[in-house]
Amino acid sequence: MNFPEGLKYTEEHEWISLDGDIATIGITDFAQSELGDIVFVEVETVGESLGKNEVFGTVEAVKTVSDLYLPVSGEVLEVNDRLTDEPELINNDPFGDGWIIKLKVDNVADLDGLMDADAYQKSVGH
């Protein structure tokens, strides 16, 4: 199980990385392993401003559908178009090619309330 340093994590199993005020968001290695084979990703919030903890999309696995929650508030700028034809990228590379959205963050300080890799790893019992 992979818990990359330098990212922030949520209790809902999203990860976030920041470059200036642009965040890349996806789901963690733990989350994808719990979901199983991901077959569909739906994000219809591009161009919308959403608050922290609001649902920005869903991932569908063989046996379940799971909501995706924003770790911080901001405007959804882009969705990873590759996921339309290759949703399994989330299973194969959750922290790389399997990223889900890019977000213009309203307040970068909001990331301070999220977990670092060690805290997240402990929260999932690994």
Secondary structure, 3 states (H helix, E strand, C coil): CCCCCCCEECCCCEEEEEECCEEEEEECHHHHHHHCCEEEEECCCCCCEECCCCEEEEEEECCCEEEEECCCCEEEEEECCHHHHCCCHHHHCCCCCCCCEEEEECCHHHHHHCECHHHHHHHCCC
